[in-house]
């Protein structure tokens, strides 16, 4: 789904530029300074957005490579329901990547909805509406063998253009998916990037965050770092001029050359 970047983000991030930092690090300069008001917006949105009551991340195309640790187990599950998927393969041998999407609708066939064993108590869900169904306690039917793209979402890796980074091994940078409802709400408030330290501190300060974006985002960050350790070169974090790790939203006007 192609979303138009909110004007407030285009204006606040209009002077962003990418420079080379220490080693192969990419530094985003001229980032807008975080205000206390924005920090309160971050806390509110990330605390209220209940990922289990959304499920919009499960209507994206699934990509899984043969190097994924869950590849064999996941593809066994796909083979049981192969008529429900469109399957496209790219690349050869160990570099082959499988792209899967639902034949009917946009939801992943493994997405489990209301009334299933994964249901969560009503009192844990927010009053507001997030995603495709209000108070629908979504779950995953292949949770234990889901692809890495599912464990790290809304964090993922994208290539910078060759005009900015000709070295393909250094061009994969870590970004946030703008299709996520909670991140989109942050953008509507003029927030186009998160600091790694913010994610960690918000989670440590939060109470009863299970199932919220605070909880999910911290787990996604942890899995992203684990994947980087398992597969050096898979992707790299960007930094601000002070050397702090930042994760920008992948939206036009935030990161040049994406």
C-alpha positions in Angstrom: 0.0 0.0 0.0 1.5 3.3 -1.1 0.9 6.1 1.5 1.5 9.8 0.9 3.9 11.2 3.4 2.2 13.7 5.7 3.1 17.3 4.9 4.2 17.9 8.5 6.9 15.3 8.1 8.0 16.6 4.7 8.5 20.0 6.2 10.3 18.9 9.3 12.6 16.5 7.5 13.2 18.6 4.4 16.9 19.3 5.1 17.9 15.7 5.8 21.1 14.4 4.2 23.1 11.2 4.4 26.8 11.2 5.2 29.4 8.5 5.7 30.3 7.9 9.3 32.8 5.7 11.1 33.4 2.5 9.1 30.4 1.8 6.9 28.0 3.7 9.1 25.4 6.0 7.5 24.7 9.2 9.4 21.5 11.2 8.9 22.2 14.9 9.4 19.8 17.8 10.1 17.4 15.6 12.0 14.7 17.6 13.8 15.4 17.7 17.6 13.0 15.7 19.7 10.8 17.8 21.9 9.2 16.8 25.2 5.8 17.2 23.6 6.9 14.6 21.0 8.1 12.2 23.6 4.7 12.3 25.3 3.1 11.6 21.9 5.5 8.7 21.5 4.5 7.3 24.8 0.8 7.7 24.2 0.7 6.2 20.8 3.0 3.3 21.4 1.2 2.5 24.7 -2.3 2.7 23.2 -1.6 0.9 19.9 -2.5 -2.8 20.6 -0.8 -4.9 18.0 -3.0 -7.9 18.8 -6.0 -5.8 18.0 -4.7 -4.7 14.6 -3.3 -7.4 12.4 -2.6 -5.0 9.5 1.1 -6.3 9.4 -0.4 -9.7 8.4 -1.8 -8.4 5.1 1.6 -7.7 3.6 3.4 -10.0 1.2 5.6 -12.6 3.0 9.3 -12.9 1.9 11.4 -15.8 3.2 14.9 -16.9 2.0 16.4 -20.3 2.2 18.8 -18.9 4.8 15.9 -18.1 7.2 16.3 -20.4 10.3 12.6 -21.3 10.0 12.6 -21.8 6.3 12.0 -25.6 6.2 9.4 -25.6 9.0 7.5 -22.7 7.5 7.5 -24.1 4.0 6.1 -27.4 5.3 3.2 -25.4 6.7 2.8 -23.6 3.4 2.7 -26.9 1.5 -0.3 -28.0 3.6 -2.2 -24.9 2.3 -0.5 -24.2 -1.0 -3.7 -23.5 -2.8 -4.2 -20.4 -0.6 -0.9 -18.8 -1.6 0.6 -17.3 -4.7 4.3 -18.2 -4.8 7.0 -16.4 -6.7 10.7 -17.4 -6.5 13.7 -15.2 -7.2 17.4 -15.9 -7.2 19.2 -19.2 -7.3 20.4 -21.8 -4.8 21.2 -20.4 -1.3 20.2 -16.9 -2.4 16.7 -17.9 -3.5 13.9 -15.9 -2.0 10.3 -17.0 -1.9 7.5 -14.3 -2.0 4.1 -15.4 -0.9 0.8 -13.6 -0.8 -2.8 -14.7 -0.2 -4.8 -15.7 -3.3 -8.0 -14.4 -1.7 -8.0 -11.0 0.0 -4.9 -9.4 1.5 -4.7 -11.2 4.9 -2.1 -14.0 5.4 -4.0 -17.3 5.5 -2.2 -18.1 8.8 -3.8 -15.1 10.5 -6.2 -16.3 13.2 -9.1 -14.0 14.1 -11.6 -13.5 16.9 -12.9 -16.5 18.8 -9.8 -18.7 18.5 -7.5 -20.0 21.2 -5.3 -17.0 20.8 -8.0 -14.6 22.0 -7.1 -12.1 24.7 -9.4 -10.6 27.3 -11.4 -7.5 26.4 -10.0 -5.5 29.3 -6.5 -5.7 27.8 -7.6 -4.0 24.5 -7.7 -0.2 24.0 -10.8 1.9 23.6 -9.6 3.2 20.2 -9.6 1.6 16.9 -6.4 0.4 15.3 -6.1 -1.5 12.0 -8.7 -3.5 10.2 -10.9 -4.7 13.1 -11.7 -3.2 16.5 -11.1 -5.4 19.4 -10.3 -8.4 17.2 -7.6 -10.5 19.1 -5.5 -11.7 16.2 -3.0 -14.5 16.5 -0.6 -16.4 14.2 -1.2 -20.0 13.3 2.5 -20.6 12.6 3.9 -18.4 15.3 6.8 -20.8 16.3 8.1 -21.0 12.7 7.1 -17.7 11.3 9.6 -16.0 8.9 12.1 -13.5 10.2 10.3 -10.7 8.4 7.4 -11.4 10.8 9.6 -11.4 13.9 11.2 -8.1 13.1 8.2 -6.2 11.7 7.7 -3.2 11.6 11.6 -3.1 11.5 13.0 -4.3 8.2 15.9 -3.7 5.8 15.8 -1.6 2.6 18.5 -0.8 0.1 19.8 2.7 -0.4 20.1 3.8 -4.1 23.4 3.1 -5.8 23.9 6.8 -6.3 24.2 7.2 -2.5 25.9 3.8 -1.7 27.4 1.9 -4.6 28.6 -0.9 -2.3 25.6 -3.3 -2.1 27.0 -4.8 1.1 26.9 -1.4 2.8 23.6 -0.3 1.3 21.1 -2.3 3.4 19.8 0.0 6.2 17.3 -0.6 9.0 14.0 1.2 8.6 10.5 1.3 10.0 7.5 0.4 7.9 5.2 3.3 7.3 2.2 0.9 6.7 2.1 0.2 10.5 -0.9 2.1 11.9 0.9 3.2 15.0 3.9 4.5 13.1 1.6 6.3 10.7 -0.1 8.1 13.6 3.4 9.2 14.8 4.0 10.6 11.3 0.7 12.5 11.5 2.3 14.1 14.5 5.5 15.0 12.7 7.6 12.1 14.0 9.6 10.4 11.2 12.2 8.5 13.2 12.7 6.7 16.5 15.8 6.5 18.6 16.9 3.0 19.7 17.4 4.4 23.2 13.8 5.6 23.2 12.4 2.2 22.4 14.5 0.6 25.2 13.6 3.3 27.8 9.9 3.4 27.1 9.7 -0.4 27.4 11.6 -0.4 30.7 9.3 2.3 32.1 6.1 0.8 30.9 3.6 -1.2 33.0 1.3 -4.0 31.6 2.6 -3.4 28.0 1.9 -6.9 26.8 0.5 -6.9 23.3 1.0 -3.1 22.8 3.3 -1.5 20.3 5.8 -0.8 23.1 6.0 -4.5 23.7 6.1 -5.6 20.1 8.6 -2.9 19.0 11.1 -3.8 21.7 10.9 -7.5 20.7 11.3 -6.5 17.0 14.4 -4.5 17.9 15.8 -7.4 19.9 15.2 -9.9 17.1 16.7 -7.4 14.5 19.9 -7.2 16.6 20.0 -11.0 16.9 19.6 -11.4 13.2 22.5 -8.9 12.6 24.7 -11.1 14.8 23.7 -14.3 13.1 24.1 -12.8 9.6 26.7 -10.0 9.5 25.9 -7.7 6.5 22.2 -8.4 6.6 21.6 -4.8 7.5 23.0 -1.9 9.5 21.5 0.8 11.7 21.8 4.4 10.8 23.0 7.0 13.2 22.6 10.7 14.1 25.6 13.0 14.2 26.0 12.2 17.9 26.6 8.6 17.1 23.2 7.4 18.5 21.4 4.7 16.7 18.2 5.9 15.0 15.5 4.0 12.9 13.8 6.3 10.4 10.4 5.5 8.9 10.6 4.5 5.3 8.7 7.4 3.8 9.4 9.8 1.0 11.2 12.9 2.5 12.6 11.1 5.6 15.5 9.1 4.1 17.0 10.3 0.8 17.7 7.6 -1.7 15.4 4.9 -0.4 
